[in-house]
């Protein structure tokens, strides 16, 4: 069974990952790890969850794995609408 979008975004770490990707469009896992002060393995595990719900895509470039939002405009609208509804995260 595919995890739900809301369950995927219920994690502070995954929510922070999405917000970083909204700001930076594409980042390597190592850069996300450094920005969030988390282990690469932790960030990778959370990216996998976001990938399962279709929020992000990954692309290998040499030794790096680059992460980007699949639909940044829709994701930004989702966060904007959630803010209007009073969601505080």
Long-range contacts (C-beta under 8 A, 24 or more apart in sequence): 2-52, 2-53, 3-49, 3-52, 3-53, 4-53, 5-53, 5-54, 5-55, 8-49, 8-50, 8-52, 8-53, 8-55, 11-46, 11-49, 12-89, 13-38, 13-42, 13-43, 13-46, 14-46, 14-49, 14-50, 15-89, 17-43, 17-46, 17-47, 17-50, 17-56, 17-67, 18-50, 18-55, 18-56, 18-69, 18-75, 18-79, 19-79, 21-56, 21-67, 21-68, 21-69, 21-72, 22-69, 22-72, 22-75, 22-76, 22-79, 25-68, 25-69, 25-72, 26-66, 26-67, 26-68, 27-66, 27-67, 27-68, 28-61, 28-64, 28-65, 28-66, 28-67, 29-64, 29-65, 29-67, 30-64, 32-67
